[in-house]
Amino acid sequence: MRRLSSSTTFFYKRVFPLLWIGFLLAVFGLQFWVASHARANEQSPPLFPLVLMPLFLGGIMFIVYRKLLHDLMDEVWLDGDWLVVKNRGQQIRVALRDVMNINATTMTNPRRITVMLRTDSRFGPNLTFTPASPRGFAAAFKPDPIATELIERVDALRGASR
């Protein structure tokens, strides 16, 4: 078996949101501390902007998390003509011949590969993961090698079944 998904998925899904929330709480706490000391010196700034900025940044993080990170599978492995997908402590096996389409993003961080299935699985009709692909500026403009390999394997299986 060969791992197709990146080992940084855990960081993106679990650690990064906690760091972001911690940052927002620290900024809000610092602003509140400064405002309370300013009131003691009778230079009372309004509290509304102090609350507005952390709420705005929290909303942006929520949107980014829902659009780019929430649907990522924890691990994806290639086992011959099968994909082994692990997410939230559960595991499924998907035959490559049951794959309808494969899409890959190039200009997002993290990169994403979406495997569209012919039928629903326990994790839904689309399995999205972050590939363990080469990084760097030049790699951002090239097709993902893992997506390309999966497309070729699925195409070969379709040709063999005709």
Backbone torsions as a table, in degrees:
resi	resn	phi	psi	omega
1	MET	NA	143.5	179.2
2	ARG	-125.0	133.4	-179.2
3	ARG	-77.2	128.2	177.8
4	LEU	-99.8	-28.3	-176.3
5	SER	-87.1	155.3	-179.0
6	SER	-74.6	149.2	176.5
7	SER	-78.1	-7.0	179.7
8	THR	-87.7	2.1	-179.0
9	THR	-59.6	-40.6	179.1
10	PHE	-59.5	-42.4	178.8
11	PHE	-62.2	-48.2	-178.2
12	TYR	-62.3	-41.2	-174.7
13	LYS	-83.9	-33.8	-171.7
14	ARG	-113.3	-47.2	-173.1
15	VAL	-80.2	-46.2	-177.0
16	PHE	-57.4	-46.1	177.3
17	PRO	-61.6	-37.3	178.2
18	LEU	-66.5	-40.0	176.4
19	LEU	-63.4	-40.4	-179.7
20	TRP	-64.7	-44.5	178.6
21	ILE	-64.7	-41.0	176.5
22	GLY	-60.8	-41.6	177.6
23	PHE	-62.3	-45.2	179.4
24	LEU	-62.5	-42.2	178.4
25	LEU	-64.7	-39.1	178.4
26	ALA	-65.0	-43.6	178.5
27	VAL	-63.7	-45.1	179.7
28	PHE	-63.7	-43.0	178.7
29	GLY	-62.4	-42.1	178.4
30	LEU	-64.8	-43.3	178.2
31	GLN	-63.4	-41.9	179.8
32	PHE	-65.7	-39.7	178.2
33	TRP	-63.2	-45.1	178.4
34	VAL	-63.4	-41.5	-179.6
35	ALA	-65.3	-39.6	-179.8
36	SER	-68.0	-35.7	176.6
37	HIS	-72.4	-31.5	177.7
38	ALA	-69.5	-34.7	177.3
39	ARG	-65.8	-34.5	178.4
40	ALA	-65.5	-30.1	178.3
41	ASN	-94.0	9.2	179.1
42	GLU	62.2	31.8	173.7
43	GLN	-115.5	63.0	-169.2
44	SER	-73.8	104.5	173.3
45	PRO	-78.8	155.3	178.3
46	PRO	-68.6	144.3	-178.3
47	LEU	-80.9	-21.7	-175.9
48	PHE	-56.5	-48.1	178.2
49	PRO	-64.7	-28.0	179.4
50	LEU	-67.4	-31.9	179.9
51	VAL	-87.9	-31.8	-175.0
52	LEU	-64.7	-44.7	-176.5
53	MET	-63.5	-49.8	177.1
54	PRO	-61.8	-35.7	177.2
55	LEU	-66.0	-40.2	177.9
56	PHE	-63.2	-46.9	179.5
57	LEU	-66.8	-35.3	175.8
58	GLY	-64.8	-39.1	177.0
59	GLY	-64.9	-40.6	177.0
60	ILE	-62.6	-43.6	179.3
61	MET	-62.8	-39.4	179.2
62	PHE	-62.0	-43.7	179.4
63	ILE	-64.7	-45.3	178.9
64	VAL	-61.8	-43.5	-179.3
65	TYR	-62.6	-45.8	-178.6
66	ARG	-66.9	-37.2	-176.2
67	LYS	-80.7	-36.8	-170.3
68	LEU	-114.3	-23.0	-169.6
69	LEU	-119.5	-32.2	-172.0
70	HIS	-60.3	-38.4	-173.8
71	ASP	-89.6	4.2	-179.3
72	LEU	-69.7	135.9	174.1
73	MET	-76.0	149.2	-178.4
74	ASP	-68.0	-46.8	-179.8
75	GLU	-144.7	143.1	173.7
76	VAL	-133.7	127.8	-178.7
77	TRP	-123.3	148.3	175.1
78	LEU	-104.1	121.4	-179.5
79	ASP	-124.8	85.3	-176.6
80	GLY	67.5	-116.7	177.9
81	ASP	-100.4	24.8	-179.3
82	TRP	-127.8	146.6	169.1
83	LEU	-103.0	130.7	173.9
84	VAL	-105.1	117.8	-173.9
85	VAL	-116.4	127.7	178.1
86	LYS	-119.1	134.0	178.1
87	ASN	-155.6	129.8	177.6
88	ARG	51.1	42.6	176.7
89	GLY	80.9	-0.3	178.8
90	GLN	-110.9	155.7	-178.0
91	GLN	-136.4	140.5	174.2
92	ILE	-133.0	159.7	173.4
93	ARG	-117.5	132.0	-178.7
94	VAL	-123.7	126.0	176.9
95	ALA	-73.4	138.5	179.3
96	LEU	-63.5	-24.7	178.2
97	ARG	-71.5	-15.2	177.2
98	ASP	-90.5	5.3	179.8
99	VAL	-87.4	129.9	179.8
100	MET	-90.0	-42.3	-175.3
101	ASN	-156.7	157.7	176.5
102	ILE	-132.7	123.7	177.4
103	ASN	-115.8	143.4	177.7
104	ALA	-133.7	137.4	175.5
105	THR	-93.0	150.4	178.1
106	THR	-117.1	-30.6	-173.0
107	MET	-108.3	30.7	175.0
108	THR	-119.2	158.3	175.6
109	ASN	-131.3	113.1	5.8
110	PRO	-80.0	156.0	174.3
111	ARG	-63.0	152.9	-177.5
112	ARG	-135.3	140.2	170.6
113	ILE	-120.6	128.7	178.3
114	THR	-114.5	122.5	177.4
115	VAL	-100.9	114.7	179.9
116	MET	-94.0	127.4	-175.6
117	LEU	-99.6	155.8	177.5
118	ARG	-71.2	-31.4	179.2
119	THR	-128.0	163.1	177.7
120	ASP	-68.5	146.9	171.5
121	SER	-115.6	-179.0	177.3
122	ARG	-59.2	-28.5	-178.8
123	PHE	-99.8	9.4	178.7
124	GLY	103.3	-177.7	-176.9
125	PRO	-79.9	-16.1	-179.8
126	ASN	-120.9	130.6	176.9
127	LEU	-112.6	114.6	-176.0
128	THR	-112.6	136.1	178.1
129	PHE	-146.6	162.3	175.2
130	THR	-92.8	121.1	-176.4
131	PRO	-76.4	150.9	173.0
132	ALA	-85.9	78.8	-173.2
133	SER	-113.7	163.9	176.0
134	PRO	-62.2	145.6	-178.8
135	ARG	-109.2	171.6	177.6
136	GLY	123.5	168.4	-176.1
137	PHE	-64.0	-45.0	-177.6
138	ALA	-67.2	-34.1	-179.0
139	ALA	-67.7	-22.6	-178.9
140	ALA	-66.3	-22.8	-176.2
141	PHE	-102.8	-0.2	-179.2
142	LYS	-105.5	154.1	175.2
143	PRO	-62.2	146.2	-179.6
144	ASP	-68.8	128.5	-177.9
145	PRO	-65.2	-32.6	178.9
146	ILE	-69.4	-42.6	177.7
147	ALA	-63.3	-42.0	179.4
148	THR	-61.7	-43.7	179.2
149	GLU	-63.6	-43.0	178.9
150	LEU	-63.3	-41.7	178.2
151	ILE	-61.1	-43.9	179.3
152	GLU	-64.6	-40.5	179.4
153	ARG	-65.3	-44.3	179.5
154	VAL	-64.3	-41.6	178.7
155	ASP	-63.0	-41.0	178.9
156	ALA	-64.3	-40.1	179.0
157	LEU	-67.6	-36.3	176.8
158	ARG	-65.7	-41.2	179.5
159	GLY	-66.2	-35.4	-178.8
160	ALA	-73.4	-25.9	-177.3
161	SER	-85.5	-7.5	-178.6
162	ARG	-82.0	NA	NA
